[in-house]
Amino acid sequence: MATTLAASCPSPPLLRPMSLLPRLRLGLSLPLRRRALTAVAAAVRQDAATWTQAPLSLVAPASADASLFHVSVDVSDAPDLAVSYTLPGQYLQLRVPASEKPSFLAIASPPSFASSRGEFQFLVKRVPGSTADLLCELGRGDVVELSAVMGKGFQVERISPPDAFPAVLIFSTGSGISPIRSLIESGFNANERSDVRLYYGARNLQRMAYQDRFKDWESTGVRVIPVLSQPDEKWSGERGYVQTAFSRTKEILNPLLTGAVLCGHKQMAEVIGSDGEFEEYVHSVRAAELMVENPGEFVCDAHHLSVGCRIPGLVADEELERRRLYFLLPLDLLFSVLTEDEMAALSCRASTATKKRGVAKNFGRRILPVLSDFCLFPAEAKRVSETTGSVKRMSTQRSWKPALDTIEEVP
C-alpha cells in the first residue's frame, strides 16, 4: 500500500513495470524484529475488536451483465469509523452473516461522502461462491460487519503541485476502477494539469461500471479512454488492453513531469538478482532466505531507491510482498548513496530482466515502455553512452516518476 516517504528524499524516479512498493525497515537488529512481532500481535488483537455492524443502504447492479454491483453501507451510527476514512485508495474488510471469511474492498466513494452522508460506497465484483457473491444477494437493511479502515491511500502529494506534474496517466481494469473513482471525485487538481488520462479497461460495455460518471469526470479535467478487449462490431473506440491502447499513443512529452496511477490484476513478488536474472516467488519468502541463498547480497525494495539517498535493505525476517519488485544487491552498496548512473542501471536491469522472462505479457507490464534504452551499470553506462543518441535517451527517459500506489480488491 501507499506509504509516507522521508521529507528529505523525493519519490524515486525508478520506472516500475507495475505497482509501487512499501517502505522498508532498515537494519537487521533484534529490537526491530521484536517491535515488528509486537506490532503484528497488536494488529491481530485490534482486528478482533474492531468489527462494526452496519446496515446496507443499497445493493444494485453496477453493470449491464450484473457482474459488478453497487453496494452502500450506512455508517452514520459509527462516526469513528466514518471519520477514519480520510484518503482515496483506502480499503477495509467486510463480512456477511453467512460467511466468516471477509472480503477486502476498496472504498469507491470519496471520503467526503462518509462525513457528509454517513455512507461507504463500494463496487463489488461478483465471484460465484465468494463472500462478495453472498454480499450481492443481500438487500437494503441487511446487516454486515466492517473492519477498521486500512491502508495509507493514494499519496496525492507525490504529484503535487500540478505545475510540477502537468501529466498524470491512470490505468485501471474491471473493479479496479473503484479506488480510482474515489481519487477522481476527491480531486487532485486535474483541471490544473495539461494532460490527465484514464485508460479504463473492460471486456465490453456490458461489464463496464460508472459509465454514467464519465462526463462528470471529464468536466474535472480527466480524459476518459474506455478500452474494450472483446467489443461488439459497433464499437469504434480503443480495443484490446489498456497497456496496448497506451502503447499506440505514446504521448509522453516529458517523463520527468509525468505521474502514473495503476490499479489492476495482482502479481507475484518479483526479485531481480545482481546477475540480472529475474525470479518470481508464488510462495511466501523472507529476505533472510534469499540472503542465505545469495551470500554477500542484500534485498532491496525498488520503491525506496532515490537518487541522492542511501540504499536501504529489508530486515532479515521481513516477508516479501505480492505485486512488489525487489533487487538483490552487493552488500557494499548497503546504505551507500545512490547515484544517477546507478539508478539508470537498476532501471535497465528491471526492464531487461522482465522482458527476458516475458512478463510484459501480463497486465501492466508494457505500459511504461520508456525503460528500454537504459544501460546496465556505471561501467557499462560509459560504453552505452558512446553509442550515438544513447545519452540523449537516458537524459529524457530515466527520470520517469511513478506517483501513486495501487490497491487490489480481493473477492
C-alpha positions in Angstrom: 0.0 0.0 0.0 0.9 3.6 -0.2 3.4 4.8 2.4 4.9 8.1 3.6 8.4 8.9 2.4 11.0 10.8 4.3 10.7 14.5 3.6 14.4 14.8 2.6 14.1 12.1 -0.1 11.8 12.7 -3.1 9.8 9.8 -4.5 12.1 7.6 -6.6 12.5 8.1 -10.3 12.6 4.4 -10.9 10.2 3.3 -13.6 8.3 0.2 -12.4 6.7 -2.4 -14.6 3.6 -2.3 -12.4 2.8 -1.1 -9.0 4.6 0.9 -6.4 6.2 -0.6 -3.3 6.1 -0.3 0.5 8.6 1.4 2.8 11.5 -0.6 4.1 12.5 -1.2 7.7 16.3 -0.8 7.8 18.9 -3.0 9.6 18.9 -6.5 10.9 18.8 -5.9 14.7 16.8 -8.0 17.1 15.0 -5.0 18.7 13.5 -4.2 15.3 12.4 -7.8 15.0 10.7 -7.7 18.4 8.9 -4.5 17.6 7.7 -6.0 14.4 6.3 -9.1 16.2 4.7 -6.9 18.8 3.1 -4.8 16.1 1.7 -7.9 14.4 0.3 -9.2 17.7 -1.3 -5.8 18.4 -2.8 -5.8 14.9 -4.4 -9.2 15.5 -5.9 -8.0 18.8 -7.2 -4.8 17.2 -8.7 -6.7 14.3 -10.6 -8.9 16.6 -12.0 -5.9 18.5 -12.9 -3.5 15.7 -15.6 -5.2 13.7 -18.5 -2.8 13.4 -22.1 -3.8 12.4 -23.8 -1.6 9.9 -26.9 -1.9 7.6 -26.8 -1.9 3.9 -28.5 1.1 2.2 -28.1 -0.1 -1.4 -27.4 -3.3 -3.3 -27.9 -2.9 -7.1 -26.2 -4.0 -10.3 -23.5 -1.6 -11.5 -23.0 -3.2 -14.9 -25.5 -4.4 -17.6 -24.5 -8.0 -17.1 -24.7 -7.8 -13.3 -21.1 -8.9 -12.9 -20.5 -5.8 -10.8 -22.6 -4.4 -8.0 -23.1 -1.1 -6.3 -23.1 -1.7 -2.5 -23.6 1.1 0.0 -23.3 0.7 3.8 -24.8 3.2 6.3 -22.1 4.1 8.8 -24.0 7.1 10.3 -24.2 5.2 13.6 -20.4 4.6 13.5 -18.9 8.1 13.4 -15.5 6.9 14.5 -15.3 4.5 11.6 -16.7 7.1 9.1 -14.1 9.8 10.0 -11.2 7.2 9.9 -11.6 7.2 6.1 -9.5 10.1 5.1 -7.8 9.3 1.8 -8.9 7.8 -1.6 -7.4 4.4 -2.0 -8.0 3.2 1.5 -9.9 -0.1 2.0 -11.5 -2.3 4.6 -12.7 -5.9 5.2 -16.4 -6.7 5.0 -18.1 -9.8 6.5 -21.6 -11.1 5.8 -23.7 -13.2 8.3 -23.5 -16.3 6.1 -19.7 -16.4 6.0 -16.9 -15.7 8.4 -14.4 -15.2 5.6 -14.1 -11.4 5.0 -13.8 -9.7 1.6 -11.2 -6.9 1.1 -13.0 -4.0 -0.6 -11.6 -0.6 -1.8 -13.9 2.2 -0.8 -15.3 3.7 -4.0 -16.9 6.8 -2.7 -14.7 9.8 -1.7 -14.0 10.5 2.0 -16.4 13.4 1.9 -19.3 11.0 1.5 -18.5 9.3 4.8 -18.6 12.6 6.7 -21.5 14.3 4.9 -23.7 11.3 4.1 -22.6 8.8 6.7 -22.1 6.2 3.9 -19.4 4.0 2.4 -19.9 3.0 -1.2 -18.3 0.0 -2.9 -18.0 -1.5 -6.3 -18.2 -5.3 -5.8 -17.2 -7.9 -8.4 -19.5 -10.8 -8.1 -17.5 -14.1 -7.9 -19.5 -17.3 -7.5 -19.1 -18.9 -4.1 -17.2 -15.9 -2.6 -18.1 -13.5 0.2 -18.7 -10.9 -2.5 -21.3 -13.2 -4.1 -23.1 -13.6 -0.8 -23.0 -9.8 -0.3 -24.6 -9.2 -3.7 -27.5 -11.5 -2.6 -28.4 -9.3 0.3 -30.7 -6.3 0.3 -31.4 -2.9 1.9 -31.4 -3.2 5.7 -29.4 -6.4 6.0 -26.5 -6.0 8.4 -22.9 -6.6 7.6 -19.7 -6.2 9.6 -16.9 -3.8 8.7 -13.3 -3.8 9.9 -11.3 -0.7 10.6 -10.3 1.4 7.5 -6.9 0.3 6.4 -4.1 1.5 4.1 -2.5 4.8 3.6 -4.3 5.5 0.4 -3.1 7.3 -2.7 -0.3 9.7 -1.9 -1.6 12.6 -4.0 1.1 14.9 -2.6 3.7 13.0 -4.6 2.2 14.5 -7.8 1.8 18.0 -6.3 1.9 20.8 -7.2 0.1 20.4 -10.5 2.6 22.6 -12.4 5.3 20.2 -11.4 3.4 17.2 -12.7 1.2 18.5 -15.5 0.6 15.0 -16.9 -0.9 12.1 -15.0 -1.7 8.7 -16.6 -4.2 6.5 -14.8 -4.7 2.8 -15.7 -7.5 0.6 -14.4 -9.3 -2.6 -15.3 -12.6 -4.1 -14.1 -13.5 -3.5 -10.5 -10.1 -1.8 -10.1 -11.9 1.4 -11.1 -13.3 1.5 -7.6 -10.5 3.4 -5.8 -9.8 5.4 -9.0 -13.4 6.8 -8.7 -12.6 7.9 -5.2 -9.3 9.5 -6.3 -11.0 11.4 -9.2 -14.0 12.6 -7.1 -11.9 13.6 -4.2 -9.9 15.8 -6.6 -6.2 16.0 -7.4 -6.3 19.3 -9.3 -6.8 17.5 -12.6 -8.3 20.7 -14.2 -5.0 22.5 -13.4 -2.9 19.9 -15.4 -2.4 19.8 -19.1 -2.9 16.1 -19.7 -4.8 13.7 -17.4 -5.8 10.4 -19.0 -7.8 7.5 -17.6 -7.4 4.2 -19.5 -10.2 2.1 -18.2 -10.3 -1.5 -19.5 -13.2 -4.0 -19.5 -14.3 -6.9 -21.7 -17.2 -4.9 -23.2 -19.6 -2.1 -22.3 -21.9 -4.5 -20.5 -19.1 -5.1 -18.0 -18.0 -1.5 -17.6 -19.1 0.3 -14.4 -19.6 4.1 -13.8 -20.3 5.0 -17.5 -22.8 7.5 -16.1 -20.0 9.3 -14.3 -17.7 9.7 -17.3 -19.0 13.1 -18.2 -18.6 14.4 -14.7 -15.1 13.1 -14.5 -14.2 14.7 -17.8 -15.6 18.0 -16.5 -13.0 17.9 -13.8 -10.2 17.6 -16.3 -9.8 13.8 -16.6 -9.9 12.4 -20.2 -11.7 9.0 -20.0 -10.5 6.4 -22.6 -12.6 3.2 -22.4 -10.7 0.2 -23.7 -12.6 -3.0 -24.6 -10.9 -6.3 -25.1 -14.0 -8.0 -26.6 -16.2 -5.3 -28.0 -19.1 -5.8 -30.5 -18.8 -4.7 -34.1 -20.4 -1.3 -33.4 -17.6 -0.2 -31.0 -15.3 2.4 -32.6 -13.2 3.2 -29.6 -10.0 1.7 -28.3 -9.7 -2.1 -28.5 -7.5 -4.6 -26.7 -5.9 -3.9 -23.3 -5.1 -0.7 -21.6 -1.4 -1.2 -22.0 -1.7 -1.7 -25.7 -4.0 1.2 -26.1 -1.4 3.4 -24.3 1.5 2.0 -26.4 -0.4 3.1 -29.6 -0.3 6.7 -28.5 3.0 7.0 -26.5 2.2 10.7 -25.9 4.6 11.3 -23.1 6.2 14.7 -23.7 8.3 14.7 -20.6 8.6 11.6 -18.3 10.1 13.7 -15.6 6.9 15.7 -15.3 4.5 12.7 -15.6 2.9 10.7 -12.8 1.2 7.3 -13.0 -1.6 5.6 -11.1 -2.1 1.9 -11.7 -4.8 -0.4 -10.4 -5.3 -3.8 -12.0 -4.5 -7.5 -11.7 -2.5 -8.8 -8.8 1.0 -10.0 -9.4 3.6 -12.2 -7.6 6.6 -11.0 -5.7 9.4 -10.2 -8.2 13.1 -10.3 -7.4 15.9 -9.2 -9.8 19.3 -10.6 -8.9 22.7 -8.9 -9.2 23.3 -11.1 -12.2 20.3 -9.6 -13.9 18.2 -12.8 -13.6 14.5 -12.4 -12.8 12.7 -14.7 -10.3 9.0 -14.8 -9.3 8.0 -16.2 -5.9 4.5 -17.6 -5.7 5.0 -18.9 -2.2 5.9 -16.7 0.8 9.6 -16.0 1.1 11.6 -13.9 3.6 14.6 -11.7 3.0 16.8 -14.0 5.1 16.1 -16.9 2.8 17.2 -15.0 -0.2 20.3 -13.7 1.6 21.2 -17.3 2.6 20.9 -18.4 -1.0 22.9 -15.4 -2.2 25.8 -14.8 0.2 27.2 -11.3 0.1 24.0 -9.7 -1.1 21.0 -8.0 0.5 17.4 -7.5 -0.6 16.3 -4.0 -1.5 12.7 -2.8 -2.2 12.8 -1.0 -5.5 10.3 1.7 -4.4 12.7 3.2 -1.9 15.5 3.8 -4.3 16.0 7.5 -4.8 19.0 9.4 -6.3 20.9 11.2 -3.5 19.5 9.0 -0.8 21.0 5.9 0.9 20.1 2.5 -0.4 18.1 0.6 2.3 17.8 -3.1 2.9 15.0 -5.4 4.2 15.0 -6.7 7.7 16.1 -10.4 7.7 12.7 -11.7 8.8 10.7 -9.4 6.6 8.4 -11.3 4.2 8.4 -10.2 0.5 5.0 -8.9 -0.5 3.0 -9.8 -3.6 3.0 -7.3 -6.5 6.4 -6.0 -5.4 9.7 -5.6 -7.1 12.9 -6.3 -5.2 16.6 -6.2 -6.1 19.4 -8.4 -4.8 22.4 -6.1 -4.5 26.0 -6.5 -3.3 26.5 -5.8 0.4 29.0 -3.0 -0.3 26.1 -0.9 -1.7 24.0 -1.2 1.6 23.4 2.4 2.9 25.6 3.9 0.2 24.3 7.0 -1.6 22.6 6.1 -4.9 23.9 7.9 -7.9 22.1 8.8 -11.1 24.1 6.3 -13.1 23.3 3.5 -10.6 19.6 4.4 -10.7 19.7 4.3 -14.5 21.5 0.9 -14.3 18.9 -0.6 -12.0 16.0 0.7 -14.1 17.6 -1.0 -17.1 18.1 -4.2 -15.1 14.4 -4.2 -14.3 13.4 -3.7 -17.9 15.8 -6.2 -19.3 15.0 -8.9 -16.8 11.3 -8.7 -17.1 11.5 -8.7 -20.9 13.8 -11.7 -20.7 11.1 -13.6 -18.7 8.3 -12.4 -20.9 6.4 -10.9 -18.1 5.5 -8.0 -20.4 2.6 -10.2 -21.5 0.9 -9.7 -18.1 -1.3 -6.7 -17.3 0.6 -3.5 -16.7 4.0 -4.8 -17.9 4.2 -2.8 -21.0 2.5 0.5 -20.1 5.8 2.1 -19.3 7.9 1.4 -22.4 10.5 4.2 -21.9 12.8 1.9 -19.9 14.0 0.1 -23.0 17.1 2.2 -23.5 18.6 2.2 -20.0 22.1 0.9 -19.5 23.2 -1.7 -17.0 25.8 -0.4 -14.5 28.2 2.6 -14.3 31.0 0.8 -16.2 28.5 -0.3 -18.8 26.9 3.1 -18.9 30.1 4.6 -20.2 30.1 2.1 -23.1 26.5 2.6 -23.8 26.8 6.4 -23.7 29.4 6.2 -26.5 26.6 4.9 -28.8 25.0 7.6 -30.9 22.0 9.1 -29.2 22.1 7.0 -26.1 23.0 9.9 -23.8 20.0 11.8 -25.0 17.7 8.9 -24.5 18.9 8.4 -20.9 18.5 12.0 -20.0 15.0 12.1 -21.3 13.8 8.7 -20.2 15.4 7.7 -16.9 13.6 10.2 -14.8 10.1 8.8 -15.1 8.5 9.1 -11.7 5.6 6.8 -10.9 3.5 8.8 -8.5 0.9 6.8 -6.7 0.3 3.4 -5.1 -2.1 0.8 -6.3 -4.6 -1.2 -4.5 -6.2 -4.5 -5.4 -9.6 -5.8 -4.5 -9.7 -9.4 -3.3 -13.0 -11.2 -3.6 
